Structures are given as structure tokens and as C-alpha cells.
Amino acid sequence: MVLTAGSLALNNTGDTISIWDREGELRLRISYGPEGGLNQSLTRNPDLTGNFPLELHSEIPLAEGRLYSPGVKLDGAVFGICP
């Protein structure tokens, strides 16, 4: 399920993202620092299930030096059905 409400603006110098469910329970909170301004994605490794903190995209071997992979997995493959 994807939900959009307004816009999302994150700072390159650091920010905190919090996600709550319908009952108001905090489901996820993640923070990042100045690594957000290094002109590349911060991502989970492996895709979808990796632990936090987020990693610099280009430093993950599977990404083969790419700085980002919008809409696809680290290796460029398309996502299947999410768990």
C-alpha cells in the first residue's frame, strides 16, 4: 500500500523519519546525518529487509558503484511482490 499526503522534504544535513500506524503506534523511526548530502541514495541492504542504519548506495557491492536505483533493486532488477 502506498499513501501520499502532501509532500515530503528531507534535509541533506540530517533528518528523522517517523511512521505511525492507524492506531497511532510508532512503527518505524530512522534518523540520518550529513551522509544525506553525499549526492547518492541511502538504502537498506539487502533490499527491503536490511537492517538499519541505512548504507551509502555506492558502497554496497551489489550496486556496482551506482549512486541510486530508483524504483528497482540495488542490482537494477525489478521488485516482485513485496513480503
PDB file with one MODEL, atoms N, CA, C and O in Angstrom:
MODEL        1
ATOM      1  N   MET A   1       0.840  -1.159   0.000  1.00  0.00           N
ATOM      2  CA  MET A   1       0.000   0.000   0.000  1.00  0.00           C
ATOM      3  C   MET A   1       0.892   1.232   0.000  1.00  0.00           C
ATOM      4  O   MET A   1       1.890   1.286   0.719  1.00  0.00           O
ATOM      5  N   VAL A   2       0.538   2.193  -0.789  1.00  0.00           N
ATOM      6  CA  VAL A   2       1.272   3.453  -0.842  1.00  0.00           C
ATOM      7  C   VAL A   2       0.314   4.559  -0.456  1.00  0.00           C
ATOM      8  O   VAL A   2      -0.816   4.610  -0.940  1.00  0.00           O
ATOM      9  N   LEU A   3       0.756   5.428   0.400  1.00  0.00           N
ATOM     10  CA  LEU A   3      -0.054   6.558   0.834  1.00  0.00           C
ATOM     11  C   LEU A   3       0.743   7.828   0.618  1.00  0.00           C
ATOM     12  O   LEU A   3       1.909   7.917   1.001  1.00  0.00           O
ATOM     13  N   THR A   4       0.117   8.789   0.013  1.00  0.00           N
ATOM     14  CA  THR A   4       0.760  10.085  -0.121  1.00  0.00           C
ATOM     15  C   THR A   4      -0.144  11.127   0.502  1.00  0.00           C
ATOM     16  O   THR A   4      -1.368  11.068   0.382  1.00  0.00           O
ATOM     17  N   ALA A   5       0.467  12.059   1.155  1.00  0.00           N
ATOM     18  CA  ALA A   5      -0.285  13.137   1.793  1.00  0.00           C
ATOM     19  C   ALA A   5       0.568  14.395   1.764  1.00  0.00           C
ATOM     20  O   ALA A   5       1.425  14.599   2.624  1.00  0.00           O
ATOM     21  N   GLY A   6       0.330  15.215   0.789  1.00  0.00           N
ATOM     22  CA  GLY A   6       1.134  16.427   0.684  1.00  0.00           C
ATOM     23  C   GLY A   6       2.463  16.120   0.041  1.00  0.00           C
ATOM     24  O   GLY A   6       2.537  15.412  -0.964  1.00  0.00           O
ATOM     25  N   SER A   7       3.518  16.662   0.633  1.00  0.00           N
ATOM     26  CA  SER A   7       4.843  16.461   0.068  1.00  0.00           C
ATOM     27  C   SER A   7       5.811  16.026   1.160  1.00  0.00           C
ATOM     28  O   SER A   7       5.527  16.152   2.351  1.00  0.00           O
ATOM     29  N   LEU A   8       6.934  15.523   0.741  1.00  0.00           N
ATOM     30  CA  LEU A   8       7.975  15.089   1.647  1.00  0.00           C
ATOM     31  C   LEU A   8       9.234  15.855   1.296  1.00  0.00           C
ATOM     32  O   LEU A   8       9.645  15.876   0.136  1.00  0.00           O
ATOM     33  N   ALA A   9       9.837  16.468   2.261  1.00  0.00           N
ATOM     34  CA  ALA A   9      11.087  17.190   2.050  1.00  0.00           C
ATOM     35  C   ALA A   9      12.052  16.787   3.153  1.00  0.00           C
ATOM     36  O   ALA A   9      11.784  17.002   4.335  1.00  0.00           O
ATOM     37  N   LEU A  10      13.167  16.207   2.762  1.00  0.00           N
ATOM     38  CA  LEU A  10      14.178  15.770   3.717  1.00  0.00           C
ATOM     39  C   LEU A  10      15.426  16.634   3.562  1.00  0.00           C
ATOM     40  O   LEU A  10      15.766  17.053   2.455  1.00  0.00           O
ATOM     41  N   ASN A  11      16.091  16.893   4.652  1.00  0.00           N
ATOM     42  CA  ASN A  11      17.286  17.729   4.646  1.00  0.00           C
ATOM     43  C   ASN A  11      18.523  16.908   4.306  1.00  0.00           C
ATOM     44  O   ASN A  11      18.634  15.749   4.704  1.00  0.00           O
ATOM     45  N   ASN A  12      19.440  17.505   3.577  1.00  0.00           N
ATOM     46  CA  ASN A  12      20.696  16.833   3.256  1.00  0.00           C
ATOM     47  C   ASN A  12      21.622  16.755   4.466  1.00  0.00           C
ATOM     48  O   ASN A  12      22.541  15.935   4.484  1.00  0.00           O
ATOM     49  N   THR A  13      21.399  17.582   5.460  1.00  0.00           N
ATOM     50  CA  THR A  13      22.281  17.622   6.625  1.00  0.00           C
ATOM     51  C   THR A  13      21.839  16.687   7.734  1.00  0.00           C
ATOM     52  O   THR A  13      22.521  16.562   8.751  1.00  0.00           O
ATOM     53  N   GLY A  14      20.698  16.027   7.544  1.00  0.00           N
ATOM     54  CA  GLY A  14      20.189  15.090   8.536  1.00  0.00           C
ATOM     55  C   GLY A  14      18.721  15.319   8.796  1.00  0.00           C
ATOM     56  O   GLY A  14      18.219  16.435   8.656  1.00  0.00           O
ATOM     57  N   ASP A  15      18.035  14.264   9.174  1.00  0.00           N
ATOM     58  CA  ASP A  15      16.609  14.355   9.439  1.00  0.00           C
ATOM     59  C   ASP A  15      16.166  13.081  10.140  1.00  0.00           C
ATOM     60  O   ASP A  15      16.930  12.121  10.249  1.00  0.00           O
ATOM     61  N   THR A  16      14.932  13.080  10.611  1.00  0.00           N
ATOM     62  CA  THR A  16      14.332  11.902  11.221  1.00  0.00           C
ATOM     63  C   THR A  16      13.011  11.627  10.534  1.00  0.00           C
ATOM     64  O   THR A  16      12.210  12.537  10.322  1.00  0.00           O
ATOM     65  N   ILE A  17      12.785  10.364  10.184  1.00  0.00           N
ATOM     66  CA  ILE A  17      11.550   9.926   9.543  1.00  0.00           C
ATOM     67  C   ILE A  17      10.819   9.026  10.535  1.00  0.00           C
ATOM     68  O   ILE A  17      11.395   8.072  11.057  1.00  0.00           O
ATOM     69  N   SER A  18       9.555   9.333  10.791  1.00  0.00           N
ATOM     70  CA  SER A  18       8.737   8.538  11.713  1.00  0.00           C
ATOM     71  C   SER A  18       7.481   8.085  10.993  1.00  0.00           C
ATOM     72  O   SER A  18       6.853   8.867  10.279  1.00  0.00           O
ATOM     73  N   ILE A  19       7.112   6.822  11.178  1.00  0.00           N
ATOM     74  CA  ILE A  19       5.908   6.266  10.554  1.00  0.00           C
ATOM     75  C   ILE A  19       5.041   5.655  11.642  1.00  0.00           C
ATOM     76  O   ILE A  19       5.499   4.818  12.420  1.00  0.00           O
ATOM     77  N   TRP A  20       3.769   6.086  11.690  1.00  0.00           N
ATOM     78  CA  TRP A  20       2.808   5.573  12.659  1.00  0.00           C
ATOM     79  C   TRP A  20       1.729   4.787  11.922  1.00  0.00           C
ATOM     80  O   TRP A  20       1.442   5.060  10.757  1.00  0.00           O
ATOM     81  N   ASP A  21       1.132   3.813  12.603  1.00  0.00           N
ATOM     82  CA  ASP A  21       0.017   3.085  12.014  1.00  0.00           C
ATOM     83  C   ASP A  21      -1.304   3.789  12.346  1.00  0.00           C
ATOM     84  O   ASP A  21      -1.309   4.843  12.983  1.00  0.00           O
ATOM     85  N   ARG A  22      -2.416   3.202  11.910  1.00  0.00           N
ATOM     86  CA  ARG A  22      -3.737   3.819  12.108  1.00  0.00           C
ATOM     87  C   ARG A  22      -4.087   4.031  13.569  1.00  0.00           C
ATOM     88  O   ARG A  22      -4.815   4.964  13.908  1.00  0.00           O
ATOM     89  N   GLU A  23      -3.573   3.174  14.434  1.00  0.00           N
ATOM     90  CA  GLU A  23      -3.882   3.286  15.857  1.00  0.00           C
ATOM     91  C   GLU A  23      -2.963   4.275  16.576  1.00  0.00           C
ATOM     92  O   GLU A  23      -3.065   4.452  17.790  1.00  0.00           O
ATOM     93  N   GLY A  24      -2.085   4.906  15.840  1.00  0.00           N
ATOM     94  CA  GLY A  24      -1.179   5.877  16.434  1.00  0.00           C
ATOM     95  C   GLY A  24       0.066   5.270  17.039  1.00  0.00           C
ATOM     96  O   GLY A  24       0.801   5.951  17.754  1.00  0.00           O
ATOM     97  N   GLU A  25       0.320   3.981  16.760  1.00  0.00           N
ATOM     98  CA  GLU A  25       1.522   3.320  17.270  1.00  0.00           C
ATOM     99  C   GLU A  25       2.693   3.597  16.338  1.00  0.00           C
ATOM    100  O   GLU A  25       2.578   3.447  15.122  1.00  0.00           O
ATOM    101  N   LEU A  26       3.809   3.997  16.911  1.00  0.00           N
ATOM    102  CA  LEU A  26       5.011   4.239  16.124  1.00  0.00           C
ATOM    103  C   LEU A  26       5.516   2.909  15.573  1.00  0.00           C
ATOM    104  O   LEU A  26       5.792   1.988  16.341  1.00  0.00           O
ATOM    105  N   ARG A  27       5.638   2.800  14.257  1.00  0.00           N
ATOM    106  CA  ARG A  27       6.077   1.561  13.608  1.00  0.00           C
ATOM    107  C   ARG A  27       7.546   1.610  13.202  1.00  0.00           C
ATOM    108  O   ARG A  27       8.223   0.582  13.192  1.00  0.00           O
ATOM    109  N   LEU A  28       8.039   2.796  12.869  1.00  0.00           N
ATOM    110  CA  LEU A  28       9.423   2.923  12.424  1.00  0.00           C
ATOM    111  C   LEU A  28       9.885   4.348  12.662  1.00  0.00           C
ATOM    112  O   LEU A  28       9.149   5.303  12.413  1.00  0.00           O
ATOM    113  N   ARG A  29      11.088   4.479  13.137  1.00  0.00           N
ATOM    114  CA  ARG A  29      11.727   5.796  13.240  1.00  0.00           C
ATOM    115  C   ARG A  29      13.188   5.593  12.868  1.00  0.00           C
ATOM    116  O   ARG A  29      13.879   4.746  13.433  1.00  0.00           O
ATOM    117  N   ILE A  30      13.635   6.373  11.925  1.00  0.00           N
ATOM    118  CA  ILE A  30      15.022   6.286  11.488  1.00  0.00           C
ATOM    119  C   ILE A  30      15.567   7.693  11.300  1.00  0.00           C
ATOM    120  O   ILE A  30      14.877   8.581  10.801  1.00  0.00           O
ATOM    121  N   SER A  31      16.798   7.876  11.702  1.00  0.00           N
ATOM    122  CA  SER A  31      17.471   9.168  11.545  1.00  0.00           C
ATOM    123  C   SER A  31      18.718   8.973  10.703  1.00  0.00           C
ATOM    124  O   SER A  31      19.300   7.889  10.666  1.00  0.00           O
ATOM    125  N   TYR A  32      19.112  10.029  10.036  1.00  0.00           N
ATOM    126  CA  TYR A  32      20.366  10.024   9.293  1.00  0.00           C
ATOM    127  C   TYR A  32      21.015  11.381   9.484  1.00  0.00           C
ATOM    128  O   TYR A  32      20.361  12.344   9.887  1.00  0.00           O
ATOM    129  N   GLY A  33      22.291  11.450   9.196  1.00  0.00           N
ATOM    130  CA  GLY A  33      23.051  12.680   9.393  1.00  0.00           C
ATOM    131  C   GLY A  33      23.548  13.262   8.085  1.00  0.00           C
ATOM    132  O   GLY A  33      22.875  13.152   7.061  1.00  0.00           O
ATOM    133  N   PRO A  34      24.721  13.881   8.109  1.00  0.00           N
ATOM    134  CA  PRO A  34      25.239  14.577   6.927  1.00  0.00           C
ATOM    135  C   PRO A  34      25.502  13.666   5.734  1.00  0.00           C
ATOM    136  O   PRO A  34      25.703  14.156   4.623  1.00  0.00           O
ATOM    137  N   GLU A  35      25.505  12.334   5.943  1.00  0.00           N
ATOM    138  CA  GLU A  35      25.664  11.421   4.803  1.00  0.00           C
ATOM    139  C   GLU A  35      24.514  11.592   3.808  1.00  0.00           C
ATOM    140  O   GLU A  35      24.623  11.157   2.662  1.00  0.00           O
ATOM    141  N   GLY A  36      23.423  12.216   4.229  1.00  0.00           N
ATOM    142  CA  GLY A  36      22.308  12.501   3.333  1.00  0.00           C
ATOM    143  C   GLY A  36      22.647  13.518   2.260  1.00  0.00           C
ATOM    144  O   GLY A  36      21.902  13.663   1.290  1.00  0.00           O
ATOM    145  N   GLY A  37      23.749  14.219   2.413  1.00  0.00           N
ATOM    146  CA  GLY A  37      24.149  15.233   1.438  1.00  0.00           C
ATOM    147  C   GLY A  37      25.280  14.793   0.531  1.00  0.00           C
ATOM    148  O   GLY A  37      25.949  15.641  -0.060  1.00  0.00           O
ATOM    149  N   LEU A  38      25.520  13.488   0.400  1.00  0.00           N
ATOM    150  CA  LEU A  38      26.634  12.994  -0.409  1.00  0.00           C
ATOM    151  C   LEU A  38      26.236  12.646  -1.835  1.00  0.00           C
ATOM    152  O   LEU A  38      26.939  11.894  -2.510  1.00  0.00           O
ATOM    153  N   ASN A  39      25.105  13.190  -2.300  1.00  0.00           N
ATOM    154  CA  ASN A  39      24.658  13.039  -3.691  1.00  0.00           C
ATOM    155  C   ASN A  39      24.479  11.589  -4.128  1.00  0.00           C
ATOM    156  O   ASN A  39      24.832  11.213  -5.246  1.00  0.00           O
ATOM    157  N   GLN A  40      23.919  10.778  -3.218  1.00  0.00           N
ATOM    158  CA  GLN A  40      23.565   9.408  -3.551  1.00  0.00           C
ATOM    159  C   GLN A  40      22.508   8.925  -2.570  1.00  0.00           C
ATOM    160  O   GLN A  40      22.284   9.535  -1.525  1.00  0.00           O
ATOM    161  N   SER A  41      21.870   7.832  -2.923  1.00  0.00           N
ATOM    162  CA  SER A  41      20.833   7.275  -2.072  1.00  0.00           C
ATOM    163  C   SER A  41      21.418   6.668  -0.811  1.00  0.00           C
ATOM    164  O   SER A  41      22.556   6.199  -0.786  1.00  0.00           O
ATOM    165  N   LEU A  42      20.603   6.692   0.237  1.00  0.00           N
ATOM    166  CA  LEU A  42      20.850   5.906   1.442  1.00  0.00           C
ATOM    167  C   LEU A  42      19.840   4.775   1.377  1.00  0.00           C
ATOM    168  O   LEU A  42      18.657   5.030   1.151  1.00  0.00           O
ATOM    169  N   THR A  43      20.263   3.547   1.566  1.00  0.00           N
ATOM    170  CA  THR A  43      19.382   2.418   1.312  1.00  0.00           C
ATOM    171  C   THR A  43      19.592   1.275   2.299  1.00  0.00           C
ATOM    172  O   THR A  43      20.608   1.206   2.990  1.00  0.00           O
ATOM    173  N   ARG A  44      18.613   0.386   2.348  1.00  0.00           N
ATOM    174  CA  ARG A  44      18.732  -0.839   3.144  1.00  0.00           C
ATOM    175  C   ARG A  44      19.475  -1.887   2.335  1.00  0.00           C
ATOM    176  O   ARG A  44      19.351  -1.951   1.112  1.00  0.00           O
ATOM    177  N   ASN A  45      20.238  -2.696   3.023  1.00  0.00           N
ATOM    178  CA  ASN A  45      20.984  -3.756   2.357  1.00  0.00           C
ATOM    179  C   ASN A  45      20.906  -5.008   3.211  1.00  0.00           C
ATOM    180  O   ASN A  45      21.425  -5.023   4.327  1.00  0.00           O
ATOM    181  N   PRO A  46      20.247  -6.091   2.694  1.00  0.00           N
ATOM    182  CA  PRO A  46      19.665  -6.228   1.365  1.00  0.00           C
ATOM    183  C   PRO A  46      18.356  -5.442   1.222  1.00  0.00           C
ATOM    184  O   PRO A  46      17.769  -4.981   2.201  1.00  0.00           O
ATOM    185  N   ASP A  47      17.928  -5.308  -0.034  1.00  0.00           N
ATOM    186  CA  ASP A  47      16.691  -4.584  -0.337  1.00  0.00           C
ATOM    187  C   ASP A  47      15.549  -5.048   0.558  1.00  0.00           C
ATOM    188  O   ASP A  47      15.416  -6.242   0.827  1.00  0.00           O
ATOM    189  N   LEU A  48      14.736  -4.125   1.013  1.00  0.00           N
ATOM    190  CA  LEU A  48      13.525  -4.349   1.803  1.00  0.00           C
ATOM    191  C   LEU A  48      13.762  -4.877   3.214  1.00  0.00           C
ATOM    192  O   LEU A  48      13.070  -4.454   4.141  1.00  0.00           O
ATOM    193  N   THR A  49      14.700  -5.771   3.405  1.00  0.00           N
ATOM    194  CA  THR A  49      14.830  -6.451   4.687  1.00  0.00           C
ATOM    195  C   THR A  49      16.086  -6.094   5.469  1.00  0.00           C
ATOM    196  O   THR A  49      16.240  -6.524   6.613  1.00  0.00           O
ATOM    197  N   GLY A  50      16.977  -5.324   4.881  1.00  0.00           N
ATOM    198  CA  GLY A  50      18.231  -4.996   5.539  1.00  0.00           C
ATOM    199  C   GLY A  50      18.034  -4.229   6.832  1.00  0.00           C
ATOM    200  O   GLY A  50      17.040  -3.527   7.017  1.00  0.00           O
ATOM    201  N   ASN A  51      18.989  -4.377   7.707  1.00  0.00           N
ATOM    202  CA  ASN A  51      18.948  -3.675   8.981  1.00  0.00           C
ATOM    203  C   ASN A  51      19.292  -2.207   8.807  1.00  0.00           C
ATOM    204  O   ASN A  51      19.798  -1.788   7.765  1.00  0.00           O
ATOM    205  N   PHE A  52      19.017  -1.454   9.820  1.00  0.00           N
ATOM    206  CA  PHE A  52      19.398  -0.053   9.855  1.00  0.00           C
ATOM    207  C   PHE A  52      20.680   0.062  10.659  1.00  0.00           C
ATOM    208  O   PHE A  52      20.890  -0.797  11.516  1.00  0.00           O
ATOM    209  N   PRO A  53      21.539   1.016  10.473  1.00  0.00           N
ATOM    210  CA  PRO A  53      21.303   2.236   9.712  1.00  0.00           C
ATOM    211  C   PRO A  53      21.378   2.005   8.201  1.00  0.00           C
ATOM    212  O   PRO A  53      21.862   0.976   7.729  1.00  0.00           O
ATOM    213  N   LEU A  54      20.883   2.996   7.466  1.00  0.00           N
ATOM    214  CA  LEU A  54      20.935   2.944   6.017  1.00  0.00           C
ATOM    215  C   LEU A  54      22.391   3.021   5.563  1.00  0.00           C
ATOM    216  O   LEU A  54      23.246   3.559   6.266  1.00  0.00           O
ATOM    217  N   GLU A  55      22.653   2.480   4.390  1.00  0.00           N
ATOM    218  CA  GLU A  55      24.010   2.465   3.842  1.00  0.00           C
ATOM    219  C   GLU A  55      24.089   3.346   2.602  1.00  0.00           C
ATOM    220  O   GLU A  55      23.093   3.551   1.908  1.00  0.00           O
ATOM    221  N   LEU A  56      25.284   3.864   2.332  1.00  0.00           N
ATOM    222  CA  LEU A  56      25.505   4.615   1.097  1.00  0.00           C
ATOM    223  C   LEU A  56      25.390   3.651  -0.075  1.00  0.00           C
ATOM    224  O   LEU A  56      26.036   2.604  -0.094  1.00  0.00           O
ATOM    225  N   HIS A  57      24.573   4.008  -1.039  1.00  0.00           N
ATOM    226  CA  HIS A  57      24.271   3.135  -2.176  1.00  0.00           C
ATOM    227  C   HIS A  57      25.534   2.659  -2.888  1.00  0.00           C
ATOM    228  O   HIS A  57      25.669   1.470  -3.177  1.00  0.00           O
ATOM    229  N   SER A  58      26.445   3.563  -3.169  1.00  0.00           N
ATOM    230  CA  SER A  58      27.631   3.206  -3.961  1.00  0.00           C
ATOM    231  C   SER A  58      28.585   2.282  -3.220  1.00  0.00           C
ATOM    232  O   SER A  58      29.447   1.666  -3.847  1.00  0.00           O
ATOM    233  N   GLU A  59      28.455   2.169  -1.901  1.00  0.00           N
ATOM    234  CA  GLU A  59      29.359   1.321  -1.127  1.00  0.00           C
ATOM    235  C   GLU A  59      28.871  -0.116  -0.980  1.00  0.00           C
ATOM    236  O   GLU A  59      29.557  -0.946  -0.385  1.00  0.00           O
ATOM    237  N   ILE A  60      27.696  -0.413  -1.518  1.00  0.00           N
ATOM    238  CA  ILE A  60      27.157  -1.771  -1.467  1.00  0.00           C
ATOM    239  C   ILE A  60      27.622  -2.508  -2.725  1.00  0.00           C
ATOM    240  O   ILE A  60      27.309  -2.077  -3.835  1.00  0.00           O
ATOM    241  N   PRO A  61      28.358  -3.604  -2.573  1.00  0.00           N
ATOM    242  CA  PRO A  61      28.925  -4.291  -3.746  1.00  0.00           C
ATOM    243  C   PRO A  61      27.905  -4.607  -4.844  1.00  0.00           C
ATOM    244  O   PRO A  61      28.214  -4.464  -6.027  1.00  0.00           O
ATOM    245  N   LEU A  62      26.706  -5.031  -4.471  1.00  0.00           N
ATOM    246  CA  LEU A  62      25.686  -5.388  -5.454  1.00  0.00           C
ATOM    247  C   LEU A  62      25.299  -4.210  -6.352  1.00  0.00           C
ATOM    248  O   LEU A  62      24.855  -4.419  -7.481  1.00  0.00           O
ATOM    249  N   ALA A  63      25.460  -2.979  -5.867  1.00  0.00           N
ATOM    250  CA  ALA A  63      25.105  -1.781  -6.638  1.00  0.00           C
ATOM    251  C   ALA A  63      26.150  -1.436  -7.699  1.00  0.00           C
ATOM    252  O   ALA A  63      25.907  -0.587  -8.557  1.00  0.00           O
ATOM    253  N   GLU A  64      27.301  -2.087  -7.643  1.00  0.00           N
ATOM    254  CA  GLU A  64      28.371  -1.880  -8.627  1.00  0.00           C
ATOM    255  C   GLU A  64      28.705  -0.414  -8.853  1.00  0.00           C
ATOM    256  O   GLU A  64      28.915   0.012  -9.989  1.00  0.00           O
ATOM    257  N   GLY A  65      28.756   0.362  -7.768  1.00  0.00           N
ATOM    258  CA  GLY A  65      29.171   1.757  -7.844  1.00  0.00           C
ATOM    259  C   GLY A  65      28.080   2.743  -8.202  1.00  0.00           C
ATOM    260  O   GLY A  65      28.317   3.950  -8.158  1.00  0.00           O
ATOM    261  N   ARG A  66      26.879   2.269  -8.560  1.00  0.00           N
ATOM    262  CA  ARG A  66      25.790   3.193  -8.900  1.00  0.00           C
ATOM    263  C   ARG A  66      25.426   4.014  -7.661  1.00  0.00           C
ATOM    264  O   ARG A  66      25.506   3.525  -6.534  1.00  0.00           O
ATOM    265  N   LEU A  67      25.031   5.250  -7.882  1.00  0.00           N
ATOM    266  CA  LEU A  67      24.693   6.149  -6.785  1.00  0.00           C
ATOM    267  C   LEU A  67      23.253   6.007  -6.320  1.00  0.00           C
ATOM    268  O   LEU A  67      22.919   6.424  -5.211  1.00  0.00           O
ATOM    269  N   TYR A  68      22.408   5.434  -7.139  1.00  0.00           N
ATOM    270  CA  TYR A  68      20.994   5.285  -6.792  1.00  0.00           C
ATOM    271  C   TYR A  68      20.366   4.250  -7.715  1.00  0.00           C
ATOM    272  O   TYR A  68      20.923   3.910  -8.758  1.00  0.00           O
ATOM    273  N   SER A  69      19.196   3.753  -7.315  1.00  0.00           N
ATOM    274  CA  SER A  69      18.469   2.775  -8.138  1.00  0.00           C
ATOM    275  C   SER A  69      16.976   3.010  -7.939  1.00  0.00           C
ATOM    276  O   SER A  69      16.284   2.158  -7.381  1.00  0.00           O
ATOM    277  N   PRO A  70      16.475   4.158  -8.392  1.00  0.00           N
ATOM    278  CA  PRO A  70      15.076   4.490  -8.125  1.00  0.00           C
ATOM    279  C   PRO A  70      14.099   3.497  -8.743  1.00  0.00           C
ATOM    280  O   PRO A  70      14.110   3.267  -9.952  1.00  0.00           O
ATOM    281  N   GLY A  71      13.254   2.912  -7.897  1.00  0.00           N
ATOM    282  CA  GLY A  71      12.202   2.024  -8.360  1.00  0.00           C
ATOM    283  C   GLY A  71      12.635   0.602  -8.650  1.00  0.00           C
ATOM    284  O   GLY A  71      11.810  -0.233  -9.021  1.00  0.00           O
ATOM    285  N   VAL A  72      13.916   0.312  -8.489  1.00  0.00           N
ATOM    286  CA  VAL A  72      14.403  -1.047  -8.718  1.00  0.00           C
ATOM    287  C   VAL A  72      15.312  -1.464  -7.564  1.00  0.00           C
ATOM    288  O   VAL A  72      15.659  -0.650  -6.709  1.00  0.00           O
ATOM    289  N   LYS A  73      15.688  -2.728  -7.552  1.00  0.00           N
ATOM    290  CA  LYS A  73      16.584  -3.245  -6.525  1.00  0.00           C
ATOM    291  C   LYS A  73      17.996  -2.693  -6.704  1.00  0.00           C
ATOM    292  O   LYS A  73      18.302  -2.049  -7.708  1.00  0.00           O
ATOM    293  N   LEU A  74      18.837  -2.949  -5.733  1.00  0.00           N
ATOM    294  CA  LEU A  74      20.226  -2.492  -5.782  1.00  0.00           C
ATOM    295  C   LEU A  74      20.942  -2.908  -7.060  1.00  0.00           C
ATOM    296  O   LEU A  74      21.759  -2.156  -7.590  1.00  0.00           O
ATOM    297  N   ASP A  75      20.636  -4.114  -7.557  1.00  0.00           N
ATOM    298  CA  ASP A  75      21.302  -4.616  -8.751  1.00  0.00           C
ATOM    299  C   ASP A  75      20.604  -4.212 -10.046  1.00  0.00           C
ATOM    300  O   ASP A  75      21.019  -4.631 -11.127  1.00  0.00           O
ATOM    301  N   GLY A  76      19.548  -3.404  -9.950  1.00  0.00           N
ATOM    302  CA  GLY A  76      18.818  -2.948 -11.127  1.00  0.00           C
ATOM    303  C   GLY A  76      17.637  -3.823 -11.507  1.00  0.00           C
ATOM    304  O   GLY A  76      16.879  -3.467 -12.409  1.00  0.00           O
ATOM    305  N   ALA A  77      17.460  -4.961 -10.840  1.00  0.00           N
ATOM    306  CA  ALA A  77      16.321  -5.846 -11.133  1.00  0.00           C
ATOM    307  C   ALA A  77      15.027  -5.236 -10.596  1.00  0.00           C
ATOM    308  O   ALA A  77      15.052  -4.471  -9.632  1.00  0.00           O
ATOM    309  N   VAL A  78      13.914  -5.570 -11.211  1.00  0.00           N
ATOM    310  CA  VAL A  78      12.635  -5.063 -10.747  1.00  0.00           C
ATOM    311  C   VAL A  78      12.190  -5.810  -9.494  1.00  0.00           C
ATOM    312  O   VAL A  78      12.517  -6.982  -9.310  1.00  0.00           O
ATOM    313  N   PHE A  79      11.445  -5.124  -8.639  1.00  0.00           N
ATOM    314  CA  PHE A  79      10.891  -5.748  -7.448  1.00  0.00           C
ATOM    315  C   PHE A  79       9.753  -6.655  -7.846  1.00  0.00           C
ATOM    316  O   PHE A  79       9.002  -6.354  -8.773  1.00  0.00           O
ATOM    317  N   GLY A  80       9.625  -7.763  -7.147  1.00  0.00           N
ATOM    318  CA  GLY A  80       8.476  -8.640  -7.307  1.00  0.00           C
ATOM    319  C   GLY A  80       7.432  -8.235  -6.290  1.00  0.00           C
ATOM    320  O   GLY A  80       7.331  -7.062  -5.929  1.00  0.00           O
ATOM    321  N   ILE A  81       6.666  -9.185  -5.832  1.00  0.00           N
ATOM    322  CA  ILE A  81       5.667  -8.921  -4.812  1.00  0.00           C
ATOM    323  C   ILE A  81       6.373  -8.756  -3.471  1.00  0.00           C
ATOM    324  O   ILE A  81       7.169  -9.605  -3.072  1.00  0.00           O
ATOM    325  N   CYS A  82       6.078  -7.665  -2.782  1.00  0.00           N
ATOM    326  CA  CYS A  82       6.725  -7.382  -1.503  1.00  0.00           C
ATOM    327  C   CYS A  82       6.250  -8.343  -0.432  1.00  0.00           C
ATOM    328  O   CYS A  82       5.102  -8.787  -0.438  1.00  0.00           O
ATOM    329  N   PRO A  83       7.164  -8.662   0.502  1.00  0.00           N
ATOM    330  CA  PRO A  83       6.762  -9.573   1.597  1.00  0.00           C
ATOM    331  C   PRO A  83       5.748  -8.927   2.517  1.00  0.00           C
ATOM    332  O   PRO A  83       5.306  -9.549   3.483  1.00  0.00           O
TER     333      PRO A  83
ENDMDL
END
